[in-house]
Structure formats: C-alpha cells, structure tokens
C-alpha cells in the first residue's frame, strides 16, 4: 500500500490547523469561546470546510480515528502530539456512531468513554448524516464547535448517526479514568 497520499493528507490537516491554533493558543475554552468559534469558524467557514473534508477523508482512508475503543462504532486516534509546531496542542480525531447502538438509552444516543479536560478542549463537530449530533456543554451540536472548559468532565455522546470530532487539547491534556459515583448514578454505566 502506498502511504504517501495518506501522509500528505495527514500533514495537510496538521498544517491547516496551525494558523487556527496560533489564533486560539491563548484563549480559554468555555461558553464564550464556543460562541466565538461558531461565529468565526462555523460550518460555512473555509477553515471548517477544509478541516472537515480532511478529517472525513482520513476516517475513510483509515488514518484518522482508526483505533477501536468499542468496535467500529467508537474509534479514536491522535493525529499530532503537542509540540512547538502545534503551539503545544494535540490534535485527535474521534468517530462515534449511534446507529443501532446496543447501550439501551431511550433516545438512541451512544455514550463513549468518560473523561476530563484539565485544560479544556476545542472540539470541531463533523456530522456524517443530516441528524447526527455530538453532545457538548451547551447542548447538542449538529455541526460546528464545542469548547468544554478547563476542569470539565463528561461522557461523550452522539445521536442521530455518525459524527467525527476533531479536537484540539492544550498541552495534549485529557484524563481517562472511571467516572465519579455521582456521574455513574446520574448517567448510568457506559
């Protein structure tokens, strides 16, 4: 298999992200930043369209979101580690598909792995169908951005089909650990 086009596409995604990361490197994730991201870089923007095209192609080609966490319906992969080049952000892709999920949630949502955002997260949501959405701190996002604040924690959730989340983590910080008992009681086991 010739990996040159794959590496070129991966490199193009990283390169296209760098100017964006330069702009947000000193911002703090949260509701105000989420609103700003959706105004400036919403689904009709050139940045969103370019990154969505590249990460979607990466998922199709098998270099993005290619590590199975729960079979083919929940996958993740790191595209770039934090480095000086990426302004010390990591770049990661996640694929979640709620279609026919077996978790038993009444609204058909698919729940992923509980985690925390020690320094927050800038998360671009790419729906792969007209009803697909990812749950963010301000509700369901069909296309656009979510920006969980520093110290936030949650189960990522998708509904209405498949979504790709392309997320940028300051210092690459994300914490995967068991949910606190109050989260388990409130949301049920994943």
C-alpha positions as protocol buffer text, in pm:
chain_id: "A"
residue {
  index: 1
  type: UNK
  ca { x: 0 y: 0 z: 0 }
}
residue {
  index: 2
  type: UNK
  ca { x: 131 y: 345 z: -91 }
}
residue {
  index: 3
  type: UNK
  ca { x: 118 y: 558 z: 224 }
}
residue {
  index: 4
  type: UNK
  ca { x: 237 y: 879 z: 58 }
}
residue {
  index: 5
  type: UNK
  ca { x: -115 y: 1022 z: -10 }
}
residue {
  index: 6
  type: UNK
  ca { x: -222 y: 930 z: 344 }
}
residue {
  index: 7
  type: UNK
  ca { x: 80 y: 1105 z: 495 }
}
residue {
  index: 8
  type: UNK
  ca { x: 20 y: 1406 z: 268 }
}
residue {
  index: 9
  type: UNK
  ca { x: -345 y: 1431 z: 381 }
}
residue {
  index: 10
  type: UNK
  ca { x: -249 y: 1393 z: 747 }
}
residue {
  index: 11
  type: UNK
  ca { x: 20 y: 1658 z: 704 }
}
residue {
  index: 12
  type: UNK
  ca { x: -230 y: 1887 z: 524 }
}
residue {
  index: 13
  type: UNK
  ca { x: -470 y: 1859 z: 819 }
}
residue {
  index: 14
  type: UNK
  ca { x: -193 y: 1944 z: 1067 }
}
residue {
  index: 15
  type: UNK
  ca { x: -69 y: 2229 z: 851 }
}
residue {
  index: 16
  type: UNK
  ca { x: -421 y: 2370 z: 809 }
}
residue {
  index: 17
  type: UNK
  ca { x: -467 y: 2356 z: 1188 }
}
residue {
  index: 18
  type: UNK
  ca { x: -152 y: 2552 z: 1275 }
}
residue {
  index: 19
  type: UNK
  ca { x: -281 y: 2903 z: 1188 }
}
residue {
  index: 20
  type: UNK
  ca { x: -602 y: 2825 z: 1380 }
}
residue {
  index: 21
  type: UNK
  ca { x: -402 y: 2707 z: 1682 }
}
residue {
  index: 22
  type: UNK
  ca { x: -189 y: 3020 z: 1663 }
}
residue {
  index: 23
  type: UNK
  ca { x: -510 y: 3222 z: 1692 }
}
residue {
  index: 24
  type: UNK
  ca { x: -660 y: 3026 z: 1985 }
}
residue {
  index: 25
  type: UNK
  ca { x: -340 y: 2937 z: 2175 }
}
residue {
  index: 26
  type: UNK
  ca { x: -403 y: 3195 z: 2448 }
}
residue {
  index: 27
  type: UNK
  ca { x: -781 y: 3151 z: 2469 }
}
residue {
  index: 28
  type: UNK
  ca { x: -956 y: 2957 z: 2744 }
}
residue {
  index: 29
  type: UNK
  ca { x: -1221 y: 2707 z: 2639 }
}
residue {
  index: 30
  type: UNK
  ca { x: -1572 y: 2772 z: 2767 }
}
residue {
  index: 31
  type: UNK
  ca { x: -1910 y: 2906 z: 2654 }
}
residue {
  index: 32
  type: UNK
  ca { x: -1785 y: 3245 z: 2532 }
}
residue {
  index: 33
  type: UNK
  ca { x: -1507 y: 3082 z: 2332 }
}
residue {
  index: 34
  type: UNK
  ca { x: -1752 y: 2826 z: 2192 }
}
residue {
  index: 35
  type: UNK
  ca { x: -1979 y: 3106 z: 2070 }
}
residue {
  index: 36
  type: UNK
  ca { x: -1681 y: 3286 z: 1915 }
}
residue {
  index: 37
  type: UNK
  ca { x: -1565 y: 2966 z: 1740 }
}
residue {
  index: 38
  type: UNK
  ca { x: -1910 y: 2909 z: 1593 }
}
residue {
  index: 39
  type: UNK
  ca { x: -1934 y: 3271 z: 1473 }
}
residue {
  index: 40
  type: UNK
  ca { x: -1588 y: 3287 z: 1320 }
}
residue {
  index: 41
  type: UNK
  ca { x: -1524 y: 2925 z: 1216 }
}
residue {
  index: 42
  type: UNK
  ca { x: -1872 y: 2774 z: 1185 }
}
residue {
  index: 43
  type: UNK
  ca { x: -1971 y: 2520 z: 919 }
}
residue {
  index: 44
  type: UNK
  ca { x: -1976 y: 2781 z: 641 }
}
residue {
  index: 45
  type: UNK
  ca { x: -1620 y: 2899 z: 704 }
}
residue {
  index: 46
  type: UNK
  ca { x: -1325 y: 2799 z: 492 }
}
residue {
  index: 47
  type: UNK
  ca { x: -1139 y: 2658 z: 793 }
}
residue {
  index: 48
  type: UNK
  ca { x: -1428 y: 2436 z: 900 }
}
residue {
  index: 49
  type: UNK
  ca { x: -1488 y: 2308 z: 546 }
}
residue {
  index: 50
  type: UNK
  ca { x: -1119 y: 2233 z: 488 }
}
residue {
  index: 51
  type: UNK
  ca { x: -1068 y: 2054 z: 821 }
}
residue {
  index: 52
  type: UNK
  ca { x: -1398 y: 1864 z: 788 }
}
residue {
  index: 53
  type: UNK
  ca { x: -1301 y: 1744 z: 439 }
}
residue {
  index: 54
  type: UNK
  ca { x: -953 y: 1636 z: 551 }
}
residue {
  index: 55
  type: UNK
  ca { x: -1059 y: 1455 z: 869 }
}
residue {
  index: 56
  type: UNK
  ca { x: -1355 y: 1286 z: 694 }
}
residue {
  index: 57
  type: UNK
  ca { x: -1120 y: 1165 z: 421 }
}
residue {
  index: 58
  type: UNK
  ca { x: -881 y: 1049 z: 692 }
}
residue {
  index: 59
  type: UNK
  ca { x: -1153 y: 841 z: 857 }
}
residue {
  index: 60
  type: UNK
  ca { x: -1249 y: 692 z: 519 }
}
residue {
  index: 61
  type: UNK
  ca { x: -884 y: 619 z: 435 }
}
residue {
  index: 62
  type: UNK
  ca { x: -817 y: 468 z: 777 }
}
residue {
  index: 63
  type: UNK
  ca { x: -554 y: 705 z: 917 }
}
residue {
  index: 64
  type: UNK
  ca { x: -786 y: 912 z: 1140 }
}
residue {
  index: 65
  type: UNK
  ca { x: -999 y: 767 z: 1423 }
}
residue {
  index: 66
  type: UNK
  ca { x: -865 y: 421 z: 1343 }
}
residue {
  index: 67
  type: UNK
  ca { x: -813 y: 271 z: 1691 }
}
residue {
  index: 68
  type: UNK
  ca { x: -1125 y: 83 z: 1802 }
}
residue {
  index: 69
  type: UNK
  ca { x: -1248 y: 151 z: 2155 }
}
residue {
  index: 70
  type: UNK
  ca { x: -1584 y: -27 z: 2118 }
}
residue {
  index: 71
  type: UNK
  ca { x: -1562 y: -195 z: 1781 }
}
residue {
  index: 72
  type: UNK
  ca { x: -1612 y: 10 z: 1465 }
}
residue {
  index: 73
  type: UNK
  ca { x: -1877 y: 239 z: 1625 }
}
residue {
  index: 74
  type: UNK
  ca { x: -1632 y: 419 z: 1857 }
}
residue {
  index: 75
  type: UNK
  ca { x: -1277 y: 489 z: 1741 }
}
residue {
  index: 76
  type: UNK
  ca { x: -1006 y: 740 z: 1821 }
}
residue {
  index: 77
  type: UNK
  ca { x: -654 y: 832 z: 1713 }
}
residue {
  index: 78
  type: UNK
  ca { x: -404 y: 1104 z: 1781 }
}
residue {
  index: 79
  type: UNK
  ca { x: -309 y: 1288 z: 1464 }
}
residue {
  index: 80
  type: UNK
  ca { x: -43 y: 1512 z: 1619 }
}
residue {
  index: 81
  type: UNK
  ca { x: 122 y: 1518 z: 1958 }
}
residue {
  index: 82
  type: UNK
  ca { x: 164 y: 1852 z: 2135 }
}
residue {
  index: 83
  type: UNK
  ca { x: 475 y: 2025 z: 2007 }
}
residue {
  index: 84
  type: UNK
  ca { x: 617 y: 2368 z: 1947 }
}
residue {
  index: 85
  type: UNK
  ca { x: 489 y: 2341 z: 1589 }
}
residue {
  index: 86
  type: UNK
  ca { x: 126 y: 2294 z: 1707 }
}
residue {
  index: 87
  type: UNK
  ca { x: 157 y: 2558 z: 1980 }
}
residue {
  index: 88
  type: UNK
  ca { x: 162 y: 2270 z: 2229 }
}
residue {
  index: 89
  type: UNK
  ca { x: -183 y: 2143 z: 2133 }
}
residue {
  index: 90
  type: UNK
  ca { x: -250 y: 1783 z: 2040 }
}
residue {
  index: 91
  type: UNK
  ca { x: -484 y: 1703 z: 1751 }
}
residue {
  index: 92
  type: UNK
  ca { x: -708 y: 1398 z: 1785 }
}
residue {
  index: 93
  type: UNK
  ca { x: -994 y: 1252 z: 1581 }
}
residue {
  index: 94
  type: UNK
  ca { x: -1284 y: 1054 z: 1728 }
}
residue {
  index: 95
  type: UNK
  ca { x: -1556 y: 868 z: 1536 }
}
residue {
  index: 96
  type: UNK
  ca { x: -1882 y: 780 z: 1712 }
}
residue {
  index: 97
  type: UNK
  ca { x: -2187 y: 618 z: 1552 }
}
residue {
  index: 98
  type: UNK
  ca { x: -2514 y: 589 z: 1741 }
}
residue {
  index: 99
  type: UNK
  ca { x: -2681 y: 390 z: 1463 }
}
residue {
  index: 100
  type: UNK
  ca { x: -2828 y: 72 z: 1611 }
}
residue {
  index: 101
  type: UNK
  ca { x: -2637 y: 114 z: 1935 }
}
residue {
  index: 102
  type: UNK
  ca { x: -2684 y: -154 z: 2199 }
}
residue {
  index: 103
  type: UNK
  ca { x: -2644 y: 59 z: 2511 }
}
residue {
  index: 104
  type: UNK
  ca { x: -3018 y: 89 z: 2571 }
}
residue {
  index: 105
  type: UNK
  ca { x: -3056 y: 467 z: 2606 }
}
residue {
  index: 106
  type: UNK
  ca { x: -3420 y: 556 z: 2528 }
}
residue {
  index: 107
  type: UNK
  ca { x: -3325 y: 828 z: 2277 }
}
residue {
  index: 108
  type: UNK
  ca { x: -3074 y: 603 z: 2096 }
}
residue {
  index: 109
  type: UNK
  ca { x: -2769 y: 805 z: 2195 }
}
residue {
  index: 110
  type: UNK
  ca { x: -2430 y: 636 z: 2203 }
}
residue {
  index: 111
  type: UNK
  ca { x: -2213 y: 710 z: 2507 }
}
residue {
  index: 112
  type: UNK
  ca { x: -1835 y: 690 z: 2489 }
}
residue {
  index: 113
  type: UNK
  ca { x: -1555 y: 679 z: 2743 }
}
residue {
  index: 114
  type: UNK
  ca { x: -1579 y: 909 z: 3044 }
}
residue {
  index: 115
  type: UNK
  ca { x: -1300 y: 1166 z: 3057 }
}
residue {
  index: 116
  type: UNK
  ca { x: -1195 y: 1506 z: 3192 }
}
residue {
  index: 117
  type: UNK
  ca { x: -1043 y: 1812 z: 3026 }
}
residue {
  index: 118
  type: UNK
  ca { x: -783 y: 1950 z: 3269 }
}
residue {
  index: 119
  type: UNK
  ca { x: -707 y: 2246 z: 3038 }
}
residue {
  index: 120
  type: UNK
  ca { x: -1028 y: 2247 z: 2831 }
}
residue {
  index: 121
  type: UNK
  ca { x: -1086 y: 2142 z: 2472 }
}
residue {
  index: 122
  type: UNK
  ca { x: -1159 y: 2299 z: 2134 }
}
residue {
  index: 123
  type: UNK
  ca { x: -1377 y: 2044 z: 1956 }
}
residue {
  index: 124
  type: UNK
  ca { x: -1491 y: 2065 z: 1592 }
}
residue {
  index: 125
  type: UNK
  ca { x: -1801 y: 1852 z: 1527 }
}
residue {
  index: 126
  type: UNK
  ca { x: -1850 y: 1700 z: 1180 }
}
residue {
  index: 127
  type: UNK
  ca { x: -2183 y: 1519 z: 1135 }
}
residue {
  index: 128
  type: UNK
  ca { x: -2181 y: 1243 z: 873 }
}
residue {
  index: 129
  type: UNK
  ca { x: -2559 y: 1250 z: 829 }
}
residue {
  index: 130
  type: UNK
  ca { x: -2835 y: 1510 z: 850 }
}
residue {
  index: 131
  type: UNK
  ca { x: -2949 y: 1415 z: 1202 }
}
residue {
  index: 132
  type: UNK
  ca { x: -2611 y: 1333 z: 1357 }
}
residue {
  index: 133
  type: UNK
  ca { x: -2500 y: 1540 z: 1656 }
}
residue {
  index: 134
  type: UNK
  ca { x: -2250 y: 1540 z: 1941 }
}
residue {
  index: 135
  type: UNK
  ca { x: -2349 y: 1649 z: 2290 }
}
residue {
  index: 136
  type: UNK
  ca { x: -2142 y: 1941 z: 2416 }
}
residue {
  index: 137
  type: UNK
  ca { x: -2150 y: 2153 z: 2731 }
}
residue {
  index: 138
  type: UNK
  ca { x: -2417 y: 2378 z: 2575 }
}
residue {
  index: 139
  type: UNK
  ca { x: -2634 y: 2104 z: 2423 }
}
residue {
  index: 140
  type: UNK
  ca { x: -2638 y: 1902 z: 2102 }
}
residue {
  index: 141
  type: UNK
  ca { x: -2411 y: 2027 z: 1823 }
}
residue {
  index: 142
  type: UNK
  ca { x: -2501 y: 1914 z: 1471 }
}
residue {
  index: 143
  type: UNK
  ca { x: -2210 y: 2093 z: 1302 }
}
residue {
  index: 144
  type: UNK
  ca { x: -1971 y: 2346 z: 1446 }
}
residue {
  index: 145
  type: UNK
  ca { x: -1778 y: 2369 z: 1770 }
}
residue {
  index: 146
  type: UNK
  ca { x: -1800 y: 2280 z: 2136 }
}
residue {
  index: 147
  type: UNK
  ca { x: -1549 y: 2408 z: 2390 }
}
residue {
  index: 148
  type: UNK
  ca { x: -1561 y: 2229 z: 2726 }
}
residue {
  index: 149
  type: UNK
  ca { x: -1399 y: 2448 z: 2990 }
}
residue {
  index: 150
  type: UNK
  ca { x: -1090 y: 2358 z: 3193 }
}
residue {
  index: 151
  type: UNK
  ca { x: -1180 y: 2109 z: 3463 }
}
residue {
  index: 152
  type: UNK
  ca { x: -1491 y: 1985 z: 3282 }
}
residue {
  index: 153
  type: UNK
  ca { x: -1569 y: 1614 z: 3255 }
}
residue {
  index: 154
  type: UNK
  ca { x: -1830 y: 1407 z: 3074 }
}
residue {
  index: 155
  type: UNK
  ca { x: -1926 y: 1103 z: 2876 }
}
residue {
  index: 156
  type: UNK
  ca { x: -1904 y: 1199 z: 2507 }
}
residue {
  index: 157
  type: UNK
  ca { x: -2237 y: 1125 z: 2341 }
}
residue {
  index: 158
  type: UNK
  ca { x: -2355 y: 1103 z: 1981 }
}
residue {
  index: 159
  type: UNK
  ca { x: -2708 y: 1065 z: 1846 }
}
residue {
  index: 160
  type: UNK
  ca { x: -2878 y: 1054 z: 1510 }
}
residue {
  index: 161
  type: UNK
  ca { x: -2597 y: 868 z: 1332 }
}
residue {
  index: 162
  type: UNK
  ca { x: -2223 y: 909 z: 1295 }
}
residue {
  index: 163
  type: UNK
  ca { x: -2011 y: 1209 z: 1387 }
}
residue {
  index: 164
  type: UNK
  ca { x: -1642 y: 1289 z: 1378 }
}
residue {
  index: 165
  type: UNK
  ca { x: -1497 y: 1506 z: 1650 }
}
residue {
  index: 166
  type: UNK
  ca { x: -1168 y: 1674 z: 1564 }
}
residue {
  index: 167
  type: UNK
  ca { x: -1038 y: 1804 z: 1892 }
}
residue {
  index: 168
  type: UNK
  ca { x: -751 y: 2023 z: 1995 }
}
residue {
  index: 169
  type: UNK
  ca { x: -621 y: 1984 z: 2352 }
}
residue {
  index: 170
  type: UNK
  ca { x: -395 y: 2240 z: 2520 }
}
residue {
  index: 171
  type: UNK
  ca { x: -75 y: 2055 z: 2617 }
}
residue {
  index: 172
  type: UNK
  ca { x: -246 y: 1736 z: 2496 }
}
residue {
  index: 173
  type: UNK
  ca { x: -409 y: 1705 z: 2838 }
}
residue {
  index: 174
  type: UNK
  ca { x: -703 y: 1468 z: 2870 }
}
residue {
  index: 175
  type: UNK
  ca { x: -772 y: 1236 z: 3162 }
}
residue {
  index: 176
  type: UNK
  ca { x: -940 y: 898 z: 3116 }
}
residue {
  index: 177
  type: UNK
  ca { x: -1048 y: 747 z: 3445 }
}
residue {
  index: 178
  type: UNK
  ca { x: -1360 y: 592 z: 3598 }
}
residue {
  index: 179
  type: UNK
  ca { x: -1650 y: 831 z: 3646 }
}
residue {
  index: 180
  type: UNK
  ca { x: -1712 y: 957 z: 3998 }
}
residue {
  index: 181
  type: UNK
  ca { x: -2001 y: 777 z: 4166 }
}
residue {
  index: 182
  type: UNK
  ca { x: -2236 y: 1076 z: 4126 }
}
residue {
  index: 183
  type: UNK
  ca { x: -2177 y: 1070 z: 3748 }
}
residue {
  index: 184
  type: UNK
  ca { x: -2248 y: 697 z: 3734 }
}
residue {
  index: 185
  type: UNK
  ca { x: -2567 y: 738 z: 3940 }
}
residue {
  index: 186
  type: UNK
  ca { x: -2684 y: 1034 z: 3728 }
}
residue {
  index: 187
  type: UNK
  ca { x: -2598 y: 894 z: 3385 }
}
residue {
  index: 188
  type: UNK
  ca { x: -2585 y: 518 z: 3436 }
}
residue {
  index: 189
  type: UNK
  ca { x: -2291 y: 299 z: 3345 }
}
residue {
  index: 190
  type: UNK
  ca { x: -2149 y: 339 z: 2995 }
}
